[in-house]
Amino acid sequence: MFQIKLLTIILFWVLTFIVLASCTCVKLPSYLSNQEYNSTDIIVKAKVLYTRLMEDKKHSFTVFKIMENYKPEVKEKVIKIISPIDPESCGISFEANQDWLLFAYKKDTVYTTSKCTRSMEFIDQKDYKLYTDSFIKTYHKNILFLKSKLN
């Protein structure tokens, strides 16, 4: 009996530590606001051309080809992005040929992003059925919002 109580207490503390150590910015998807749109330097659908681990081994350097630009004032065709890779830092692991919906901020000559900026792998409409209805409704409405900004 004592062993079960002790095991329960240990399990509780381990789970508490894991939750506290994980990325705190990630939240359920919400609707994109005009304020968020205006404050983000670049919002694009882009394909990963190249990615590598940086010398600090905590960040990746990734080159993307812009496929669709949701901020008309951005003129680049290719962008360079630095992102943390550690999940505890809301990092993102990019892989060659993946399509991403990127929300990024300019820092000197490169952009930065993380899961906290809303960046996520792009979801094609044919794949919507793989996700929950509430998530896809929010995601799709945000894509429509972004497209409306182009008009």
C-alpha positions as CSV (number, residue, x, y, z in Angstrom):
1,M,0.0,0.0,0.0
2,F,2.8,2.4,0.9
3,Q,4.6,1.6,-2.4
4,I,1.5,2.5,-4.4
5,K,1.1,5.9,-2.6
6,L,4.8,6.6,-3.1
7,L,4.7,5.7,-6.8
8,T,1.6,7.9,-7.2
9,I,3.4,10.9,-5.6
10,I,6.5,10.4,-7.7
11,L,4.4,10.1,-10.9
12,F,2.5,13.3,-9.9
13,W,5.8,15.3,-9.5
14,V,7.3,13.9,-12.7
15,L,4.2,14.9,-14.7
16,T,4.1,18.3,-13.1
17,F,7.7,18.9,-14.0
18,I,7.1,17.9,-17.6
19,V,4.1,20.2,-17.9
20,L,6.0,23.1,-16.4
21,A,9.1,22.5,-18.6
22,S,7.2,22.4,-21.8
23,C,6.5,25.2,-24.2
24,T,4.1,27.6,-22.5
25,C,3.1,29.7,-25.5
26,V,1.3,27.0,-27.4
27,K,-2.4,27.4,-27.1
28,L,-5.5,26.2,-28.8
29,P,-5.9,27.7,-32.3
30,S,-7.7,31.0,-32.2
31,Y,-8.9,33.5,-34.9
32,L,-6.2,35.8,-36.3
33,S,-6.8,39.4,-35.4
34,N,-6.0,42.5,-37.4
35,Q,-3.5,43.5,-34.7
36,E,-1.6,40.2,-35.0
37,Y,-1.7,40.5,-38.8
38,N,-0.3,44.0,-38.7
39,S,2.4,43.3,-36.1
40,T,3.8,40.3,-37.9
41,D,6.6,41.2,-40.4
42,I,5.9,38.3,-42.8
43,I,3.1,35.8,-43.3
44,V,3.7,33.3,-46.1
45,K,3.1,29.8,-47.3
46,A,6.6,28.6,-48.1
47,K,8.5,25.4,-48.9
48,V,11.6,24.3,-47.1
49,L,14.5,24.3,-49.5
50,Y,17.3,23.8,-47.0
51,T,17.7,23.5,-43.3
52,R,20.7,23.0,-41.0
53,L,21.5,23.0,-37.3
54,M,23.4,26.1,-36.2
55,E,26.7,26.0,-34.3
56,D,24.9,26.5,-30.9
57,K,22.9,23.3,-31.6
58,K,19.8,25.1,-30.2
59,H,18.6,26.8,-33.4
60,S,18.1,25.9,-37.0
61,F,18.8,28.0,-40.1
62,T,16.3,27.3,-42.8
63,V,15.8,28.7,-46.3
64,F,12.3,28.8,-47.7
65,K,10.9,29.5,-51.1
66,I,7.8,31.7,-50.8
67,M,4.8,30.0,-52.6
68,E,2.1,32.4,-51.4
69,N,2.6,35.8,-49.7
70,Y,-0.1,37.1,-47.4
71,K,1.6,40.5,-46.7
72,P,1.8,42.4,-50.0
73,E,4.6,44.7,-48.9
74,V,7.0,41.8,-48.6
75,K,8.9,41.4,-51.9
76,E,11.3,38.5,-51.2
77,K,11.0,35.2,-53.2
78,V,13.3,33.3,-50.8
79,I,13.6,33.9,-47.0
80,K,16.0,32.8,-44.3
81,I,14.6,31.9,-40.9
82,I,16.2,31.1,-37.6
83,S,14.2,29.1,-35.2
84,P,14.8,27.4,-31.9
85,I,14.6,23.6,-32.2
86,D,14.1,22.6,-28.6
87,P,10.4,21.8,-27.8
88,E,10.8,23.6,-24.4
89,S,11.7,26.8,-26.3
90,C,8.6,26.3,-28.6
91,G,11.0,25.2,-31.3
92,I,10.2,23.9,-34.7
93,S,12.0,21.1,-36.6
94,F,11.8,21.9,-40.3
95,E,12.4,19.2,-43.0
96,A,13.2,19.7,-46.7
97,N,10.2,19.9,-49.0
98,Q,7.7,20.6,-46.2
99,D,5.1,23.4,-46.8
100,W,4.7,25.8,-43.9
101,L,2.4,28.7,-43.0
102,L,5.0,31.0,-41.5
103,F,4.4,34.0,-39.2
104,A,7.9,35.6,-38.7
105,Y,9.6,38.7,-37.4
106,K,12.6,40.4,-39.1
107,K,15.8,40.6,-37.2
108,D,18.7,42.2,-39.2
109,T,18.8,40.2,-42.5
110,V,16.9,37.1,-41.4
111,Y,13.6,36.3,-39.9
112,T,12.8,34.5,-36.6
113,T,9.9,32.2,-35.8
114,S,8.7,29.6,-33.4
115,K,5.5,27.9,-32.4
116,C,4.6,31.0,-30.4
117,T,4.3,33.1,-33.6
118,R,1.5,30.8,-35.0
119,S,3.9,29.1,-37.5
120,M,2.8,25.6,-38.4
121,E,3.0,23.1,-41.1
122,F,0.6,24.1,-44.0
123,I,-2.5,22.0,-44.2
124,D,-3.9,21.3,-47.6
125,Q,-7.7,21.2,-47.9
126,K,-7.7,17.6,-49.0
127,D,-6.1,16.7,-45.6
128,Y,-8.7,18.6,-43.5
129,K,-10.4,15.4,-42.6
130,L,-7.4,14.3,-40.6
131,Y,-8.0,17.1,-38.0
132,T,-10.7,17.9,-35.5
133,D,-13.6,20.0,-36.8
134,S,-12.9,22.9,-34.4
135,F,-9.2,23.1,-35.3
136,I,-9.9,23.0,-39.0
137,K,-12.7,25.5,-38.9
138,T,-10.3,28.0,-37.1
139,Y,-7.4,27.2,-39.4
140,H,-9.6,27.5,-42.6
141,K,-11.1,30.8,-41.3
142,N,-7.6,32.2,-40.7
143,I,-6.5,31.2,-44.2
144,L,-9.6,33.0,-45.6
145,F,-8.8,36.0,-43.4
146,L,-5.2,36.1,-44.8
147,K,-6.4,35.8,-48.4
148,S,-8.9,38.6,-47.8
149,K,-6.0,40.9,-46.9
150,L,-4.6,40.5,-50.4
151,N,-7.7,42.2,-52.0
